[in-house]
Amino acid sequence: MKLSSITQIAVAIIGISGAPAIQAQQVLTGDTRLACEAILCLSSGSRPSECSPSIRRYFNIHKRKWKDTLKARTNFLKLCPASNTDSNMNSLVGAIASGAGRCDAAYLNATNTVWNGGDNGTSYIDNTLPSYCAAYANHSYTDVQSTVAVYVGSPQKGGFWANPPPSN
């Protein structure tokens, strides 16, 4: 089911639905091409070497404030003509911008720490998957569930987020 969604994205990006003026000889170039490739690569749980330039371009977008980084990354992905062909593609861009790179164990362990009792208190790592990770992992056009971290143990007893084992 998810794989056919990835196929739908590829067809939308390659075909650029509703754009008959683009001939087969014309290919996307520059940031437009990288944006389309980034959507494909970040929608999939695997990252072949062909994804490196687009993924690097996407994650090299940094602004002073996190909200501005998210907006700039969203705007970059929107350079792909297929990004707004329908509501699913539009929501995919939002899910990628909010979730990609923020749902691995290292990030979740660093950001989901809860402190109890002030300076001398204890801390634990919350076991609630952030909504942006759930939206990214469960989007009908992504196949990234196998890459999203899983919680091991219980919060009050040293639980933590771990990356899932690689699938063969």
Secondary structure, 3 states (H helix, E strand, C coil): CHHHHHHHHHHHHHHCCCCCCCCCCCCCCHHHHHHHHHHHHHCECCCCHHHHHHHHHHHCCCCCCHHHHHHHHHHHHCCCHHHHCCHHHHHHHHHHHHHCCCCCHHHHHHHCEEEECHHHCEEEECCCCCHHHHHHHHCCCCECHHHCCEEECCHHHCCEEECCCCCC
